[in-house]
Amino acid sequence: MTDSNYKDLVQTYTQFKDQGFEIIAYPSNQFGGQEPGSAKDIKEFQAGYDVKFPVMSKIDVNGGKANDVW
């Protein structure tokens, strides 16, 4: 994800989590190459943003291998 995506998601989650709002992130590299790294790389990158919401494994969101959740 890009810098602004994580900042916005963390801010939104922090603001609304006490009201029952939840974010479940599914990293994908199929939106302009925003998540090119491994699961370890992604986790390390997120650590700089104090991500507290659940982050699932990286998935494909289009094509023949698109994950059912998408």
C-alpha positions as CSV (number, residue, x, y, z in Angstrom):
1,M,0.0,0.0,0.0
2,T,1.1,3.5,-0.4
3,D,2.0,5.8,2.4
4,S,-1.3,7.7,2.3
5,N,-3.3,4.4,2.3
6,Y,-1.8,3.2,5.6
7,K,-2.1,6.7,7.2
8,D,-5.7,7.0,6.2
9,L,-6.6,3.4,7.3
10,V,-4.9,3.7,10.7
11,Q,-6.6,7.1,11.3
12,T,-10.0,5.8,10.3
13,Y,-9.6,2.6,12.4
14,T,-8.4,4.6,15.4
15,Q,-11.3,7.0,15.1
16,F,-14.1,4.4,14.8
17,K,-12.9,1.1,16.3
18,D,-14.6,1.8,19.7
19,Q,-17.9,2.0,17.8
20,G,-17.5,-1.5,16.4
21,F,-15.9,-0.5,13.1
22,E,-13.3,-3.0,11.8
23,I,-10.8,-3.0,8.9
24,I,-9.5,-6.3,7.5
25,A,-6.7,-5.6,5.1
26,Y,-5.9,-7.9,2.2
27,P,-2.6,-6.8,0.6
28,S,-2.4,-7.2,-3.1
29,N,0.2,-6.2,-5.7
30,Q,-2.5,-5.9,-8.4
31,F,-3.3,-2.2,-7.9
32,G,-0.3,-0.5,-9.5
33,G,2.3,-2.5,-7.7
34,Q,1.6,-1.2,-4.2
35,E,2.5,-4.4,-2.3
36,P,5.4,-5.9,-4.2
37,G,7.2,-7.5,-1.2
38,S,6.9,-10.7,0.7
39,A,4.6,-11.1,3.7
40,K,7.6,-10.3,5.9
41,D,8.4,-7.1,3.9
42,I,4.7,-6.0,4.1
43,K,4.6,-6.6,7.9
44,E,7.8,-4.6,8.4
45,F,6.5,-1.8,6.3
46,Q,3.2,-1.7,8.3
47,A,5.1,-1.5,11.6
48,G,6.1,2.0,10.7
49,Y,2.4,3.0,10.7
50,D,1.4,1.3,14.0
51,V,-1.2,-0.9,12.2
52,K,-3.6,-2.5,14.7
53,F,-6.2,-3.9,12.4
54,P,-6.0,-7.5,11.0
55,V,-3.9,-7.9,7.9
56,M,-4.4,-11.1,6.0
57,S,-2.1,-12.9,3.6
58,K,-1.3,-11.2,0.3
59,I,-3.9,-12.2,-2.4
60,D,-4.7,-11.8,-6.0
61,V,-7.8,-9.8,-6.7
62,N,-8.2,-10.3,-10.4
63,G,-7.4,-13.0,-13.0
64,G,-7.7,-16.7,-12.7
65,K,-6.2,-16.8,-9.2
66,A,-8.4,-14.1,-7.7
67,N,-9.2,-14.9,-4.1
68,D,-12.9,-15.6,-3.3
69,V,-13.0,-12.9,-0.7
70,W,-12.5,-10.3,-3.3
